[in-house]
Amino acid sequence: MKMRAAVLEEFATPLVVQEVELSEPRAGEVLVRLVTCGVCHTDMYTASGVDPSGYAPTVLGHEGAGVVEKVGEGVSSLVPGDHVVTLFSPQCRECVHCRSTKTNLCLAIREQQNKGFLPDGTTRLTRDGEPVRHFMGTSTFAEHAVVPEIALAKISPEAPFEHACLFACGLSTGLGAAMFTAKVEPGSTCVVFGAGMVGLGAVAGCRLQGAERIIAVDLSAERLQLARGQGATETMIGDAETVERIVDLTAGFGADYTFEATGNVAVMQQAVESARMGWGLCTVAGVAGKGETLDITPRFLIQGRRVCGSSFGGVKGRDQVPQLVDRALAGDIDVTPFVSHTLSLDEVNKGFALMEAQDGIRSVIRFA
């Protein structure tokens, strides 16, 4: 089939919306008609050329939601008409990682996915007969996508697509960091560094876990107000004195849980140093730039602080994304404030510009 898609032709250049060909789903694959797609920082990061694992040409996009149109041979968990969210972090339910409660990093298709191919090592995307690679196993800046069955989460048909797509990456990453990676305990004190999509999700996750105090730190007063709406009990404009102020606010100890959602290594260091002596846990969810490193003074670790990373919030996508969407439908998570702009596919580069300007939280592409 022919369809319109936003193609990254060359790094550090605008995406080009053009016609490409998409072939039929093969065994274990599903054809999805995209209805909405979030414009995520990871897409912009790859488009900029600073991602060492990036490649071109490719159809970017990974925060998609849509409707199943056709299934390939052997697909048993989905049928045409199902509403789905795409998963850049799949869940095969069979590999050693999927069977473990310790991680969500499925191993089944990882190698080919990282190269821009579907599990059989080929692509369903072509242009004038030449292959165009997939992005993060999804390529959702397009009217349709062929996606592995294990990279789709079936969700309630009642969920608005504009909201559902955010659970494909940013919102689930933040919620999961608090709920599944850190496993925040009731009555605890939490500090969230960064009040973008991931950070606001982490604030909401801390609230859902029953945290008593949730301190949000950001440079934007507007974003901190949004954090209040998600459950932050206190807010703070970040600066060089942030660690000292957090320690003072916590009787000289630091917070039980800290979360870093900026990708800034200096802020990561603050998140480590703001964690409580004795048992504080710092969860890093932000993606740092190429070649950057996190500097931790060993004394902070010797005093009992721990540091962990969180990919996609530790969420096992096919099982837990539908549960998170259901909690939003139940009113436990207010998704509406996260959708700042609704764009057409032709405006995809505007989505990057809005993100660069920190205008709003998330732009969502709505397909006609």
N, C-alpha and C positions, 0 to 999 in steps of 0.2 A: 504494500500500500504506500501511497505518497502522502506525506504530511509535512507540516511546518514545524521547524525546530530552530533553537538558538544554538549556533555552532561556534565554538572557540576555534578560530582558524590559526591564530598566532598569539603567543603570550603577550600580555600588556597591550592588547588591542581590543576594541569593543567586540562583543559577540555579534554575529551576523545571522539574522533571522532569514531562513531560506527553506526551500523544499528539499527534503531528503526521502529516501526510501526505507521502509521498515518491513522486514520479511516476517513470515508467519512464526508463531511460537513453536519451538521444537519440544521434545520430551522434557518434562519437568518445568516447562516455562509457561508464562501467562501473558496474554495481551491485555493491557489496561488502557482505557480511555481516561486521560488525565482531565480532571475538572479544575483543580487548583494546585499551586506549587509555591512554597515559600522561597524567598531569595535569601540564602544563608551566607554567612561570612566565609564558609569553606569554599563555596563556589567562586567568590571574589578572590580568595586566597590563591586558588588554582589558576584562575584567569590572569592574575598578576604576573605569574611566572616564578614566584619565589618558592613555590612548593617543589621540593626536589623530586617528588614522585609524579609530578604533573606530565601530561602528554597532550598533543594536539595533532590533527583535528579531533574534537570530541564534542558531544552534546552534553553540556553541563546540566546541573539540577539534581537534587536528591531528596527534597522535602515535598514529596508528591502525595496527592490523594485523588482517587478516582474510582472507576467502575470496571469490573472485569468484563471483557467482551468475548474472549475466547481462551480456552485452555489447551495445552499440549498433551500429548500422550503421557499417561501415568499420573497426572495431577489429580489428587483426590480431596484436597482440603478446600478447594475453591470451585465455584461454578459461575457461569455468566450471570451478571446482575449483582454479584457481591460487591459491597463497598470495601475498599482497601486503602491502606497507607503503605507507602514504599518503605523498605528497610535497607539502608546502606549497611547496617549491621545485621546480617541474616540470622536465622535460627533453624538449623537442620533437625534439632532434637535428637540426633544420633551420635555426633562426634564426642570425644572425651570432654571437651569444654562444655558442650550443651548438656551433657549428663551431670556436670558438676554444678553445685550451688555457688562455687567460688568465682565464676566469671561468666560473662555473656559473650565472649569473643569466639564465635563459631569459626571452626577451621575448615568447613566443608568446601567452600568455593573461594577462599581468601586469595590464593595465589593468582588465579585467573582474573578475579575481580580487580586486584591491584594493577593488573596490566591493561585493564580496559576491555576485557572480554567477558562473555558469558561462560558458564561452567565448562562447555566443551571446547573452549579456546578460540571461538570464533565470535563474530559480531553480527547482529541482526540489522545494523544500520549501515547504509551505503549511500553514496552520492555519485551519480554517473558511473556506477559499477565499482567504484573504489570504496573500501571499507572505512567507516567512521567509528571510532571507538566509543564504548559506553563509559559513563562516569559513575564511579562508586556503585556499579552494578545496577544503576537505575536510569539515569539520563532523563530527568523529568522536565527539562525546559523544552518540552515538545508536546504535541497534541496526543500522542500515544507512546507507549513504551512496552517493550517485551522484557519481562522481569522473571527471574527464577521464582518458583513457587515459594521457596523457603525465605524469600526476601519480600514477602507481602504479609501484612497483618490484616485479617478480616475484622472490620469494625461495625458498630451499630449503624444501620441505615438512617437513624435519626440524627446522627452527628453532622453538623454543618461542615461542608468540605473546607470552607475558609479556616475553620478551627482545626479540623482533623489533620490537615497537612503539617501543622506545627509540631505534632507528635511524632513526625517522621525523623526529627533531629533535635532542634533546639530546646523545645519545651520538655520533651522526655529526658534529654540529657540533664537538665537542671533538676527536674523532679526526682529522677533516679539517683542523682548524686547524693541527695539527702536521704531518700527512702531506701535505696538498695545497696549503694556503695558504702556510705557512712553509717547507715541504719541509725539515724538520730534517735535518741531516747527521750521519752516524755520528761518535761521539766528542765531540759538542758538549755544552755546558752549557746547560740550560734552566731557567727559572723559571716556574712556573704560579701565578698569583694567583687564588685561589678554588678550593675543592675540592667544589663541587656537581657536578651531572650533567655540565655542559660541561667544567669544570676537570678532573674525574677522567678524562673522555674524552681531554683534551689530554695528561694525564700518560701514559695508556696509549699514545697516538699517538707521543709522544716516545720511549717505550720501544721501540715497534715500529720506529721509525726508527733505532734504535741509539745514542741519546744516552748519553753516559757518566755525566753528572750531571743529576739532575732534582730540583729543589728546589720543594716545594709549600708555598704560603703560604695560611693561612686563620686564622680566629678560633676555630675549633672543633678541639680535640684529637681528638675522635672522627672528624671528617672527614679530618683529617690521617693518622689511622691507616688509613683506607680508601685514601688516596693511596699509602701505602706498599704496600698490596696491589696497586695498579695499576702500580707500578714506580718510585715516588719513592724516591730514594736519601737525601734529606734533607728535613726538614720544619721549618717555622718559623711561630710565631704572629705574625700581622701586627700591626704598630703603626707609630708615627711614625718609628721608626728602621730600618724594613725595608730601605730603599734602601742605607743606610750598611752594614748587616750583609751584604747581598748583594755589594756592592762589595768589602768586606773578604774575603769568602769566595772571591772570584774574582781574587785578586792585584791588586786595585785597578782592574780593567777593567770588570767587569759581565759579564752572561751573553750568550752568543751569540744565544739566543732567549728572549724573554719572552712570556707569554700572559696576557691579562686576561680573566677569566670571571666577573666579579661585577656589572658594570653600574654600578659606583661610579666616578665621574669622578676622585675623589681617588686611587683604586687604579690607574686607568688611567695617571695621571701617574706613580705609583711604577713601574709597569711600563715606561714609556718611560725613566725615569731609571735603571732597573736594567739596561737593555740595554747591551751592550759598546760602548765607544768604538771607532770604526773601522768596525765592520760589524754591530753588534747590530741585530736585527730584533724589534720589538714588534708582536705580532698582537692586535688588539682584537676579541673575540668577544661581550663583554657588551653589553647594550642599556641605554643611559642613560635617565634620566627626561626627560620633556618639557621642552624649553627649556634643558637642561644642556649645557655645553660643556667641552671638554678643553683645559686650559691647558698649553702646551708652551713651555718656554724655547728660543728659536731656537738657542742655543749647543749644546744637546744634538743637534740635527739637523746643525748645521755640523760637529760632531765625528764624523759618519759614521753616527749612528743612523738607523734607518728605522722608520716606523710604517705598518702596513696594517690594514685591516679584513677581517673574514671572516664571510660570511653562509653559514649551513649548512655551515661548514667548507670551502667551495670544492668540496663534493661534487656531482658530476653524478649525480643521484639514480638514474635508471634503470640506469645502467651501474655505478656504484660502491657503492651501498648493498648490492646483493646480494653484492658482493665482501667488504664489511665483515662482513656476516652470516656468510658462509662462514668468515671468519677466527675469528669467535666459535665457530662449530661445531668448528673445528680446535683450539680451546683457546688461541688467541693472545690472546683478549680474554675476561676473566672478567666476565660481565654480571650474575651472580647477586647480588652485593652491592649493586647499584644499585636493585633492587626492594625497597623498604622496607615497603610496605603494599599489600595487594590489597583493592580496594573493589568494591562494586556501583555501578551507575549512580545509584541513589538516594542514595549517599554521596558524590557528586561534590563537594558543598560542603565535606565533611570533608577531601577531598583538598586544597582550597585552604587550609583551616585548618592542616593538617599542614605545608604548604609555608611558610605564614606563620610558624609556630613553628619552622621549620627542623628538623622531626622527620623524619629519614631523608633519602634522596636522591630517590626517585621513588615516588609512589603510582600504581598501575596499576589501572584499571577493568577488571573481567572481566565480560563480558556473559554472561547465562545461555544 
